[in-house]
Amino acid sequence: MSKSFLVKTLRYSALLEGLSLLLLLFIAMPLKYMFDQPLMVEVVGMAHGVLFILYCVVLFGVGVKFKWFGMPLVLSFIASFIPFGTFYVDSKYFKKLNPAR
């Protein structure tokens, strides 16, 4: 896999993972607990789980391909648990990855 493909995939997976977390926390969970409608949590929760795994796999692939280990990699992983976290690491780290290296 090329480096530019990995970086694009990482950025898209970070965006999708972050959006799915926001949907889960701010739409699906209130629907479940305030309005007794658990279906949205099942659907969005499954999608979020798949996107989280994709994000982690791609993040590991970028770490290996770019020899990018240490705090940026750890912070990028931790950011996936924090609302808006993947958007932050995208702007702080992922945009600056240079696929031409």
ChimeraX attribute file (.defattr): number of C-alpha atoms within 10 A of each C-alpha:
attribute: neighborCount
match mode: 1-to-1
recipient: residues
	/A:1	7
	/A:2	9
	/A:3	17
	/A:4	14
	/A:5	11
	/A:6	18
	/A:7	22
	/A:8	14
	/A:9	17
	/A:10	23
	/A:11	22
	/A:12	14
	/A:13	22
	/A:14	29
	/A:15	18
	/A:16	20
	/A:17	28
	/A:18	26
	/A:19	18
	/A:20	22
	/A:21	26
	/A:22	16
	/A:23	17
	/A:24	22
	/A:25	16
	/A:26	12
	/A:27	14
	/A:28	22
	/A:29	20
	/A:30	16
	/A:31	17
	/A:32	15
	/A:33	10
	/A:34	8
	/A:35	9
	/A:36	10
	/A:37	14
	/A:38	14
	/A:39	12
	/A:40	17
	/A:41	20
	/A:42	15
	/A:43	12
	/A:44	19
	/A:45	19
	/A:46	14
	/A:47	16
	/A:48	22
	/A:49	14
	/A:50	12
	/A:51	21
	/A:52	22
	/A:53	13
	/A:54	18
	/A:55	26
	/A:56	18
	/A:57	14
	/A:58	19
	/A:59	25
	/A:60	17
	/A:61	18
	/A:62	21
	/A:63	15
	/A:64	11
	/A:65	14
	/A:66	16
	/A:67	9
	/A:68	15
	/A:69	12
	/A:70	9
	/A:71	9
	/A:72	15
	/A:73	17
	/A:74	11
	/A:75	14
	/A:76	23
	/A:77	19
	/A:78	13
	/A:79	19
	/A:80	20
	/A:81	14
	/A:82	14
	/A:83	16
	/A:84	16
	/A:85	20
	/A:86	28
	/A:87	21
	/A:88	16
	/A:89	21
	/A:90	19
	/A:91	11
	/A:92	13
	/A:93	13
	/A:94	21
	/A:95	12
	/A:96	10
	/A:97	16
	/A:98	11
	/A:99	14
	/A:100	7
	/A:101	7
